[in-house]
Amino acid sequence: MKIYLTAVIKAKEEHHEEVLETLQNMVRETLQEEANEQYTLHQGIEDRNQFVFYEIWKSAEGLAKHNEQPYIRAFGELIDEKLQEQPQIYLTQII
């Protein structure tokens, strides 16, 4: 079953560039993963510190493997210090 994931990420103003670079690297790396069908990064128009990922995964197993990758772990290291809050993650399926 495909997994559709939306993630909302809010960077602290003073860490905007570092967070953006990390997220853009995640896109470059993730697009090479076999289980990934779509991985797009959006930036807020009204709030440039808000980022939204829209992702489509072939399976829950593929998503789990993605979450173990070093570039995803690197993002995890930013969360407490460089984000305004914990990322909001929404896992969905088409009904």
Phi and psi in radians as a Rosetta constraint file:
Dihedral C 1 N 2 CA 2 C 2 CIRCULARHARMONIC -1.231 0.35
Dihedral N 2 CA 2 C 2 N 3 CIRCULARHARMONIC 2.589 0.35
Dihedral C 2 N 3 CA 3 C 3 CIRCULARHARMONIC -2.020 0.35
Dihedral N 3 CA 3 C 3 N 4 CIRCULARHARMONIC 2.270 0.35
Dihedral C 3 N 4 CA 4 C 4 CIRCULARHARMONIC -1.900 0.35
Dihedral N 4 CA 4 C 4 N 5 CIRCULARHARMONIC 2.197 0.35
Dihedral C 4 N 5 CA 5 C 5 CIRCULARHARMONIC -2.197 0.35
Dihedral N 5 CA 5 C 5 N 6 CIRCULARHARMONIC 2.343 0.35
Dihedral C 5 N 6 CA 6 C 6 CIRCULARHARMONIC -2.133 0.35
Dihedral N 6 CA 6 C 6 N 7 CIRCULARHARMONIC 2.274 0.35
Dihedral C 6 N 7 CA 7 C 7 CIRCULARHARMONIC -2.193 0.35
Dihedral N 7 CA 7 C 7 N 8 CIRCULARHARMONIC 2.297 0.35
Dihedral C 7 N 8 CA 8 C 8 CIRCULARHARMONIC -1.930 0.35
Dihedral N 8 CA 8 C 8 N 9 CIRCULARHARMONIC 2.178 0.35
Dihedral C 8 N 9 CA 9 C 9 CIRCULARHARMONIC -2.202 0.35
Dihedral N 9 CA 9 C 9 N 10 CIRCULARHARMONIC 2.311 0.35
Dihedral C 9 N 10 CA 10 C 10 CIRCULARHARMONIC -2.141 0.35
Dihedral N 10 CA 10 C 10 N 11 CIRCULARHARMONIC 1.915 0.35
Dihedral C 10 N 11 CA 11 C 11 CIRCULARHARMONIC -1.395 0.35
Dihedral N 11 CA 11 C 11 N 12 CIRCULARHARMONIC 2.587 0.35
Dihedral C 11 N 12 CA 12 C 12 CIRCULARHARMONIC -1.239 0.35
Dihedral N 12 CA 12 C 12 N 13 CIRCULARHARMONIC 2.487 0.35
Dihedral C 12 N 13 CA 13 C 13 CIRCULARHARMONIC -0.887 0.35
Dihedral N 13 CA 13 C 13 N 14 CIRCULARHARMONIC -0.804 0.35
Dihedral C 13 N 14 CA 14 C 14 CIRCULARHARMONIC -1.235 0.35
Dihedral N 14 CA 14 C 14 N 15 CIRCULARHARMONIC -0.203 0.35
Dihedral C 14 N 15 CA 15 C 15 CIRCULARHARMONIC -2.014 0.35
Dihedral N 15 CA 15 C 15 N 16 CIRCULARHARMONIC 0.219 0.35
Dihedral C 15 N 16 CA 16 C 16 CIRCULARHARMONIC -0.889 0.35
Dihedral N 16 CA 16 C 16 N 17 CIRCULARHARMONIC -0.932 0.35
Dihedral C 16 N 17 CA 17 C 17 CIRCULARHARMONIC -1.111 0.35
Dihedral N 17 CA 17 C 17 N 18 CIRCULARHARMONIC -0.749 0.35
Dihedral C 17 N 18 CA 18 C 18 CIRCULARHARMONIC -1.116 0.35
Dihedral N 18 CA 18 C 18 N 19 CIRCULARHARMONIC -0.762 0.35
Dihedral C 18 N 19 CA 19 C 19 CIRCULARHARMONIC -1.110 0.35
Dihedral N 19 CA 19 C 19 N 20 CIRCULARHARMONIC -0.798 0.35
Dihedral C 19 N 20 CA 20 C 20 CIRCULARHARMONIC -1.022 0.35
Dihedral N 20 CA 20 C 20 N 21 CIRCULARHARMONIC -0.809 0.35
Dihedral C 20 N 21 CA 21 C 21 CIRCULARHARMONIC -1.059 0.35
Dihedral N 21 CA 21 C 21 N 22 CIRCULARHARMONIC -0.728 0.35
Dihedral C 21 N 22 CA 22 C 22 CIRCULARHARMONIC -1.109 0.35
Dihedral N 22 CA 22 C 22 N 23 CIRCULARHARMONIC -0.762 0.35
Dihedral C 22 N 23 CA 23 C 23 CIRCULARHARMONIC -1.145 0.35
Dihedral N 23 CA 23 C 23 N 24 CIRCULARHARMONIC -0.717 0.35
Dihedral C 23 N 24 CA 24 C 24 CIRCULARHARMONIC -1.136 0.35
Dihedral N 24 CA 24 C 24 N 25 CIRCULARHARMONIC -0.624 0.35
Dihedral C 24 N 25 CA 25 C 25 CIRCULARHARMONIC -1.152 0.35
Dihedral N 25 CA 25 C 25 N 26 CIRCULARHARMONIC -0.668 0.35
Dihedral C 25 N 26 CA 26 C 26 CIRCULARHARMONIC -1.036 0.35
Dihedral N 26 CA 26 C 26 N 27 CIRCULARHARMONIC -0.698 0.35
Dihedral C 26 N 27 CA 27 C 27 CIRCULARHARMONIC -1.095 0.35
Dihedral N 27 CA 27 C 27 N 28 CIRCULARHARMONIC -0.875 0.35
Dihedral C 27 N 28 CA 28 C 28 CIRCULARHARMONIC -0.970 0.35
Dihedral N 28 CA 28 C 28 N 29 CIRCULARHARMONIC -0.810 0.35
Dihedral C 28 N 29 CA 29 C 29 CIRCULARHARMONIC -1.261 0.35
Dihedral N 29 CA 29 C 29 N 30 CIRCULARHARMONIC -0.762 0.35
Dihedral C 29 N 30 CA 30 C 30 CIRCULARHARMONIC -1.161 0.35
Dihedral N 30 CA 30 C 30 N 31 CIRCULARHARMONIC -0.598 0.35
Dihedral C 30 N 31 CA 31 C 31 CIRCULARHARMONIC -1.077 0.35
Dihedral N 31 CA 31 C 31 N 32 CIRCULARHARMONIC -0.273 0.35
Dihedral C 31 N 32 CA 32 C 32 CIRCULARHARMONIC -1.555 0.35
Dihedral N 32 CA 32 C 32 N 33 CIRCULARHARMONIC -0.145 0.35
Dihedral C 32 N 33 CA 33 C 33 CIRCULARHARMONIC -1.337 0.35
Dihedral N 33 CA 33 C 33 N 34 CIRCULARHARMONIC 2.371 0.35
Dihedral C 33 N 34 CA 34 C 34 CIRCULARHARMONIC -1.063 0.35
Dihedral N 34 CA 34 C 34 N 35 CIRCULARHARMONIC -0.658 0.35
Dihedral C 34 N 35 CA 35 C 35 CIRCULARHARMONIC -1.391 0.35
Dihedral N 35 CA 35 C 35 N 36 CIRCULARHARMONIC -0.144 0.35
Dihedral C 35 N 36 CA 36 C 36 CIRCULARHARMONIC -1.527 0.35
Dihedral N 36 CA 36 C 36 N 37 CIRCULARHARMONIC 2.310 0.35
Dihedral C 36 N 37 CA 37 C 37 CIRCULARHARMONIC -1.875 0.35
Dihedral N 37 CA 37 C 37 N 38 CIRCULARHARMONIC -0.531 0.35
Dihedral C 37 N 38 CA 38 C 38 CIRCULARHARMONIC -2.716 0.35
Dihedral N 38 CA 38 C 38 N 39 CIRCULARHARMONIC 2.451 0.35
Dihedral C 38 N 39 CA 39 C 39 CIRCULARHARMONIC -2.683 0.35
Dihedral N 39 CA 39 C 39 N 40 CIRCULARHARMONIC 1.603 0.35
Dihedral C 39 N 40 CA 40 C 40 CIRCULARHARMONIC -2.032 0.35
Dihedral N 40 CA 40 C 40 N 41 CIRCULARHARMONIC 2.481 0.35
Dihedral C 40 N 41 CA 41 C 41 CIRCULARHARMONIC -1.915 0.35
Dihedral N 41 CA 41 C 41 N 42 CIRCULARHARMONIC 2.267 0.35
Dihedral C 41 N 42 CA 42 C 42 CIRCULARHARMONIC -2.077 0.35
Dihedral N 42 CA 42 C 42 N 43 CIRCULARHARMONIC 2.658 0.35
Dihedral C 42 N 43 CA 43 C 43 CIRCULARHARMONIC -2.125 0.35
Dihedral N 43 CA 43 C 43 N 44 CIRCULARHARMONIC 2.451 0.35
Dihedral C 43 N 44 CA 44 C 44 CIRCULARHARMONIC -1.078 0.35
Dihedral N 44 CA 44 C 44 N 45 CIRCULARHARMONIC 2.491 0.35
Dihedral C 44 N 45 CA 45 C 45 CIRCULARHARMONIC -1.414 0.35
Dihedral N 45 CA 45 C 45 N 46 CIRCULARHARMONIC -0.788 0.35
Dihedral C 45 N 46 CA 46 C 46 CIRCULARHARMONIC -1.434 0.35
Dihedral N 46 CA 46 C 46 N 47 CIRCULARHARMONIC -0.476 0.35
Dihedral C 46 N 47 CA 47 C 47 CIRCULARHARMONIC -2.292 0.35
Dihedral N 47 CA 47 C 47 N 48 CIRCULARHARMONIC 1.759 0.35
Dihedral C 47 N 48 CA 48 C 48 CIRCULARHARMONIC -1.210 0.35
Dihedral N 48 CA 48 C 48 N 49 CIRCULARHARMONIC -0.166 0.35
Dihedral C 48 N 49 CA 49 C 49 CIRCULARHARMONIC -1.577 0.35
Dihedral N 49 CA 49 C 49 N 50 CIRCULARHARMONIC 0.008 0.35
Dihedral C 49 N 50 CA 50 C 50 CIRCULARHARMONIC -1.753 0.35
Dihedral N 50 CA 50 C 50 N 51 CIRCULARHARMONIC 2.241 0.35
Dihedral C 50 N 51 CA 51 C 51 CIRCULARHARMONIC -2.156 0.35
Dihedral N 51 CA 51 C 51 N 52 CIRCULARHARMONIC 2.539 0.35
Dihedral C 51 N 52 CA 52 C 52 CIRCULARHARMONIC -2.303 0.35
Dihedral N 52 CA 52 C 52 N 53 CIRCULARHARMONIC 2.197 0.35
Dihedral C 52 N 53 CA 53 C 53 CIRCULARHARMONIC -1.676 0.35
Dihedral N 53 CA 53 C 53 N 54 CIRCULARHARMONIC 2.429 0.35
Dihedral C 53 N 54 CA 54 C 54 CIRCULARHARMONIC -2.111 0.35
Dihedral N 54 CA 54 C 54 N 55 CIRCULARHARMONIC 2.166 0.35
Dihedral C 54 N 55 CA 55 C 55 CIRCULARHARMONIC -2.298 0.35
Dihedral N 55 CA 55 C 55 N 56 CIRCULARHARMONIC 2.559 0.35
Dihedral C 55 N 56 CA 56 C 56 CIRCULARHARMONIC -2.243 0.35
Dihedral N 56 CA 56 C 56 N 57 CIRCULARHARMONIC 2.230 0.35
Dihedral C 56 N 57 CA 57 C 57 CIRCULARHARMONIC -2.069 0.35
Dihedral N 57 CA 57 C 57 N 58 CIRCULARHARMONIC 2.497 0.35
Dihedral C 57 N 58 CA 58 C 58 CIRCULARHARMONIC -1.144 0.35
Dihedral N 58 CA 58 C 58 N 59 CIRCULARHARMONIC -0.491 0.35
Dihedral C 58 N 59 CA 59 C 59 CIRCULARHARMONIC -2.819 0.35
Dihedral N 59 CA 59 C 59 N 60 CIRCULARHARMONIC 2.846 0.35
Dihedral C 59 N 60 CA 60 C 60 CIRCULARHARMONIC -1.111 0.35
Dihedral N 60 CA 60 C 60 N 61 CIRCULARHARMONIC -0.610 0.35
Dihedral C 60 N 61 CA 61 C 61 CIRCULARHARMONIC -1.120 0.35
Dihedral N 61 CA 61 C 61 N 62 CIRCULARHARMONIC -0.709 0.35
Dihedral C 61 N 62 CA 62 C 62 CIRCULARHARMONIC -1.121 0.35
Dihedral N 62 CA 62 C 62 N 63 CIRCULARHARMONIC -0.700 0.35
Dihedral C 62 N 63 CA 63 C 63 CIRCULARHARMONIC -1.141 0.35
Dihedral N 63 CA 63 C 63 N 64 CIRCULARHARMONIC -0.720 0.35
Dihedral C 63 N 64 CA 64 C 64 CIRCULARHARMONIC -1.074 0.35
Dihedral N 64 CA 64 C 64 N 65 CIRCULARHARMONIC -0.737 0.35
Dihedral C 64 N 65 CA 65 C 65 CIRCULARHARMONIC -1.117 0.35
Dihedral N 65 CA 65 C 65 N 66 CIRCULARHARMONIC -0.708 0.35
Dihedral C 65 N 66 CA 66 C 66 CIRCULARHARMONIC -0.997 0.35
Dihedral N 66 CA 66 C 66 N 67 CIRCULARHARMONIC -0.771 0.35
Dihedral C 66 N 67 CA 67 C 67 CIRCULARHARMONIC -1.174 0.35
Dihedral N 67 CA 67 C 67 N 68 CIRCULARHARMONIC -0.210 0.35
Dihedral C 67 N 68 CA 68 C 68 CIRCULARHARMONIC -1.624 0.35
Dihedral N 68 CA 68 C 68 N 69 CIRCULARHARMONIC -0.112 0.35
Dihedral C 68 N 69 CA 69 C 69 CIRCULARHARMONIC -1.222 0.35
Dihedral N 69 CA 69 C 69 N 70 CIRCULARHARMONIC 2.604 0.35
Dihedral C 69 N 70 CA 70 C 70 CIRCULARHARMONIC -1.065 0.35
Dihedral N 70 CA 70 C 70 N 71 CIRCULARHARMONIC -0.583 0.35
Dihedral C 70 N 71 CA 71 C 71 CIRCULARHARMONIC -1.276 0.35
Dihedral N 71 CA 71 C 71 N 72 CIRCULARHARMONIC -0.434 0.35
Dihedral C 71 N 72 CA 72 C 72 CIRCULARHARMONIC -1.372 0.35
Dihedral N 72 CA 72 C 72 N 73 CIRCULARHARMONIC -0.680 0.35
Dihedral C 72 N 73 CA 73 C 73 CIRCULARHARMONIC -1.107 0.35
Dihedral N 73 CA 73 C 73 N 74 CIRCULARHARMONIC -0.642 0.35
Dihedral C 73 N 74 CA 74 C 74 CIRCULARHARMONIC -1.072 0.35
Dihedral N 74 CA 74 C 74 N 75 CIRCULARHARMONIC -0.705 0.35
Dihedral C 74 N 75 CA 75 C 75 CIRCULARHARMONIC -1.095 0.35
Dihedral N 75 CA 75 C 75 N 76 CIRCULARHARMONIC -0.737 0.35
Dihedral C 75 N 76 CA 76 C 76 CIRCULARHARMONIC -0.995 0.35
Dihedral N 76 CA 76 C 76 N 77 CIRCULARHARMONIC -0.533 0.35
Dihedral C 76 N 77 CA 77 C 77 CIRCULARHARMONIC -1.237 0.35
Dihedral N 77 CA 77 C 77 N 78 CIRCULARHARMONIC -0.326 0.35
Dihedral C 77 N 78 CA 78 C 78 CIRCULARHARMONIC -1.471 0.35
Dihedral N 78 CA 78 C 78 N 79 CIRCULARHARMONIC -0.381 0.35
Dihedral C 78 N 79 CA 79 C 79 CIRCULARHARMONIC -0.968 0.35
Dihedral N 79 CA 79 C 79 N 80 CIRCULARHARMONIC -0.943 0.35
Dihedral C 79 N 80 CA 80 C 80 CIRCULARHARMONIC -1.150 0.35
Dihedral N 80 CA 80 C 80 N 81 CIRCULARHARMONIC -0.660 0.35
Dihedral C 80 N 81 CA 81 C 81 CIRCULARHARMONIC -1.655 0.35
Dihedral N 81 CA 81 C 81 N 82 CIRCULARHARMONIC -0.581 0.35
Dihedral C 81 N 82 CA 82 C 82 CIRCULARHARMONIC -1.946 0.35
Dihedral N 82 CA 82 C 82 N 83 CIRCULARHARMONIC -0.072 0.35
Dihedral C 82 N 83 CA 83 C 83 CIRCULARHARMONIC -1.906 0.35
Dihedral N 83 CA 83 C 83 N 84 CIRCULARHARMONIC 2.681 0.35
Dihedral C 83 N 84 CA 84 C 84 CIRCULARHARMONIC -1.199 0.35
Dihedral N 84 CA 84 C 84 N 85 CIRCULARHARMONIC -0.544 0.35
Dihedral C 84 N 85 CA 85 C 85 CIRCULARHARMONIC -2.800 0.35
Dihedral N 85 CA 85 C 85 N 86 CIRCULARHARMONIC 2.997 0.35
Dihedral C 85 N 86 CA 86 C 86 CIRCULARHARMONIC -1.071 0.35
Dihedral N 86 CA 86 C 86 N 87 CIRCULARHARMONIC 2.470 0.35
Dihedral C 86 N 87 CA 87 C 87 CIRCULARHARMONIC -1.039 0.35
Dihedral N 87 CA 87 C 87 N 88 CIRCULARHARMONIC 2.525 0.35
Dihedral C 87 N 88 CA 88 C 88 CIRCULARHARMONIC -1.653 0.35
Dihedral N 88 CA 88 C 88 N 89 CIRCULARHARMONIC 2.158 0.35
Dihedral C 88 N 89 CA 89 C 89 CIRCULARHARMONIC -2.063 0.35
Dihedral N 89 CA 89 C 89 N 90 CIRCULARHARMONIC 2.234 0.35
Dihedral C 89 N 90 CA 90 C 90 CIRCULARHARMONIC -2.119 0.35
Dihedral N 90 CA 90 C 90 N 91 CIRCULARHARMONIC 2.032 0.35
Dihedral C 90 N 91 CA 91 C 91 CIRCULARHARMONIC -1.754 0.35
Dihedral N 91 CA 91 C 91 N 92 CIRCULARHARMONIC 2.223 0.35
Dihedral C 91 N 92 CA 92 C 92 CIRCULARHARMONIC -2.398 0.35
Dihedral N 92 CA 92 C 92 N 93 CIRCULARHARMONIC 2.954 0.35
Dihedral C 92 N 93 CA 93 C 93 CIRCULARHARMONIC -2.404 0.35
Dihedral N 93 CA 93 C 93 N 94 CIRCULARHARMONIC 2.748 0.35
Dihedral C 93 N 94 CA 94 C 94 CIRCULARHARMONIC -1.365 0.35
Dihedral N 94 CA 94 C 94 N 95 CIRCULARHARMONIC 2.356 0.35
